[in-house]
Structures are given as structure tokens and as C-alpha cells.
């Protein structure tokens, strides 16, 4: 019995929180319905927002893919030690085996000068030329696979190896990896700057749209002010409008990005195959989609807030 | 409920809308304010709604001095005042019921509670059954009554009306005045701006006469 009484009471006099939630829900729904009532202009605004978000997002994703690629190649990085001419094959094998005790090295393979010459002649079809040589010009070498993740470590390792007396020259084939890493850094910087510009332009796009919405409903706002509507009551539906524009624009940007990547995926897969890589372009991860949608929604909300409070304050009953 | 102490209002353009106007309207009192157009009636009502600020003197509404009222408190002042306008000021894209419910919606009323109050308010102005219609489908007199229903739905302490019978024939005007009298009888203070002299004379209530911003006549609490 007392429980029933409480139930009736709660229905009649809901808490402030319940009221707020209910009002917000109603305003959100009304904003959506209003957007649906002007499909052309709503669509155009959303497409513009999506296009603006797409550019930095594409760059960030491109960069993420390059980083993934870099990590993959870094694991495959090889270091070649060319040995002195005076080093005998047996000494070379000894050095090679001693290298395996270093923790940074996964594998080390000794290639004698004769083996190198055989490889060279068969691989390159230089059999005739090799036959004419009276002396083997190739040195013995040791090919090492390091197990390092960072480029810096590789440099140190190279220095250590150079100190071995039998080693004539250390060749680290990391130059192009370094270049790629530098390009990747540059892309990230550009993406950041572009992101900043996009944030600003989105504020203008959404702010301007919200301003137009407010102008269209000037009379309504005047009347609501006359009967005691607070600024936040009046602004709320417009904030939802900005929020929805942003969030839908963000989702659309994510889908567009997937489409762009899909268009590239075939050619990239071909290149990856040629390079013997298992690299795969990441199409659309949920993380990207969610962060795009949230970023768009948040920006839309803030931009609408700035625009709405200024415009609404300027309308006098 | 409403007190004006030597209130003057000068617009930025230099126009003197009100000049040292003083009067007081008690709780449960109904008064007319009359005068030619441009005499300052609208300015006076705007001052009470805090839509304008007085240049000099003090306006006290519902116990609060409007010159000291903070901007963010203005909406809460207006929620205690029901306003009726000559041009109705209804939202054309909302139904009659939604229009009347607007003040309740603003105050965050429970929907069920609001519906009950809206029905009661519409019943009082004789518009039961028109809840679902849109304002454009109603006659001018009916629209005015929707405006009155909206003004009273929140049970305000004060009702302000600016030419509420401006577009209505005498019969409808009398009806609307009868509605206003009902509210007076339950303790609401009413201030009605009108230049419908015959109607005012017929009603025999206190009348304030404005001329070029000055209060040139006040019949006092004429109600016997």
C-alpha cells in the first residue's frame, strides 16, 4: 500500500532530473524533425561538414597506415656486415656465432665470398662475366636480423658491430625507412594544422546554420521570451540541431573515407604483393567512425552554443 | 502588486514615452489604462514585463524592484505575469493546446498535469474541443481567447492585456471582459490597456488616463 502511494507520487511529481531528461529528449526529437522538414539544406550542411572533416581524417588514417607499414618493415630490417678480405671463412663463422649471443640479434648468417659470387652469377645472369674474373672481388659477409623496435637502437647496434676487428663495413638498410618516418611525421603535422583549420571552419558552418534557424524562428523566440522562457530553454533545441549536424556529418565523413580507401585498396594490395608484404589498408575501424562522430557532435554543439546564446540575447520582446 | 514611483522612460531616440508616472495596483484589483496611441500605454506595459528599463523612478512588480532585477531573473518575473496581446502572438505551427501549454512547458511541468491545466484554461475561455486545431483555423476572437488561455494557464498573480478587444465586436469584447473579471475575483491583479472608451465606461472600473507620457487622470478605486 505505501509502495503504491509512492508510485503514484512519482508519476505525478517526477524529480527534476526526470523532467530534465524528458525535456531534453523532446527537444532532441524536435530538432531532428525540424531538420528532416528541410531535407535539402540539412543535407547540404551535413555534406559540407563531412567534407571538412574528411580531409584531416584521411591524413590521420593515411599516417596510421604508414606507421603500421613502418613497424612491419622495421622488424624486417637487416644489417649486413662486410668482413675484411683477410678474414678466413672459419673465423667468419666464429664471429657470426659469437654475434648470436647478443640479445639484440635474432639471427646471423655467414655468407662466404665464394657463396656470394655464386649467388651473384646465378641471380644476375652474369655467369660469363664472373667466369672471366681472375679473382673474387666480393667480400665475405654476415647478414643479421636485429630484434629492435626503434631506429635509435639500430644505430647503436651498428656502432657496436663496427667495433669488431674483422668487420670492414656495416651497412644498415634503414635510410629509406627513415625518410618514410620523416614523411609520416610531416603528414601528421599537416593533419594537425588542417584539423585546427577544420575546427574553426566547422564552427563557422554550424554557427551560421544555427543563426539562420534562429532568424527563421525569431517571432517564436520573441513570444517564448515574453512568457518567461530562459535563454537555455530557447537555445536547447538549437544546440541539438548543431549536435546532430556535427554527428551525422562525422559519420558521413567516416563512410566517405571508407569509400576513398576502398577505391585505393586494390592498387595498394598489388603493390604490397610485389613487395612481398602482408600489408593491408585499414578501411574503417570503429574507433575512427566513433571518434569522427563524437568530434563532429561536440564541435557542432559548441559552435551552436556560441551562435545561439549571442543571437537569442539579441532578440528583444 | 504593481507600483510605479515617479517613473520616466526616455528612449535613446530622445522620445519621452513616460513622464513621472506614479500609481499602484493592489492584489485582486482590475484597472484600465487608456489614452491615445502613442500616449505611453505600451511603454508602461513593457516596463512591467522588464522588456524595457525605466530611465528614472522605480517599478515594483510582485515585490521586486525591476531596476535591480538581474537579467537572468527576468524570465522568472515573466512567468508570474500573464500577457495578452492585441495581435495574439500565437505560434502558428503549434496546435491550440500546445500554444496554451507553452508557459507550462517552459516551467517544466509534467505533461499530464499540463494537459489538465490546458483543458481547464480552454474551458474557461469557452474553447473546449478546439485543442487540436491550429490558430490559423480560428477566428480572430477565438485566437484572442487562446491568447488569454495561455496567459492564465500558469495561474499568474498579474495579468497584463494590451488592447485585448482591439479587433473584436462588442459582444465578444464583453465576453472577454467577463473572463477577466473572473480572474479578478480570485485575487489576480489585472491591468488592461484599451482605448475602447465605451467598453471601459460600461465596466466601471478604475481607469488611468495617459496623455503624452503623463498620467492625467486616475479615477481611483472606482469599484463600489
Contacts between the chains, C-beta under 8 A, distances in Angstrom:
chain1	res1	chain2	res2	distance
A	11	B	112	7.8
A	12	B	110	6.8
A	12	B	112	7.7
A	12	B	113	7.1
A	13	B	110	7.0
A	14	B	110	6.0
A	16	B	108	7.7
A	19	B	108	4.9
A	19	B	110	7.3
A	20	B	108	7.7
A	22	B	111	7.9
A	23	B	108	6.4
A	220	B	91	5.5
A	220	B	93	8.0
A	222	B	89	7.8
A	223	B	89	4.9
A	223	B	90	7.7
A	223	B	91	6.3
A	223	B	102	7.7
A	224	B	102	6.9
A	224	B	106	6.9
A	225	B	75	7.5
A	225	B	78	7.8
A	226	B	49	6.9
A	226	B	51	7.6
A	226	B	78	6.6
A	226	B	83	5.8
A	226	B	89	6.8
A	227	B	78	6.4
A	227	B	79	7.5
A	227	B	83	6.9
A	227	B	102	5.8
A	227	B	103	4.7
A	227	B	106	6.4
A	227	B	150	7.0
A	228	B	75	4.6
A	228	B	76	6.8
A	228	B	77	7.6
A	228	B	78	3.7
A	228	B	79	3.6
A	228	B	81	7.9
A	228	B	103	6.4
A	228	B	106	5.7
A	228	B	107	7.5
A	229	B	75	6.1
A	229	B	106	4.7
A	230	B	72	7.4
A	230	B	75	4.5
A	230	B	106	7.6
A	231	B	72	7.8
A	231	B	75	8.0
A	233	B	75	7.9
A	233	B	106	5.7
A	316	B	51	6.6
A	317	B	49	7.2
A	317	B	51	4.9
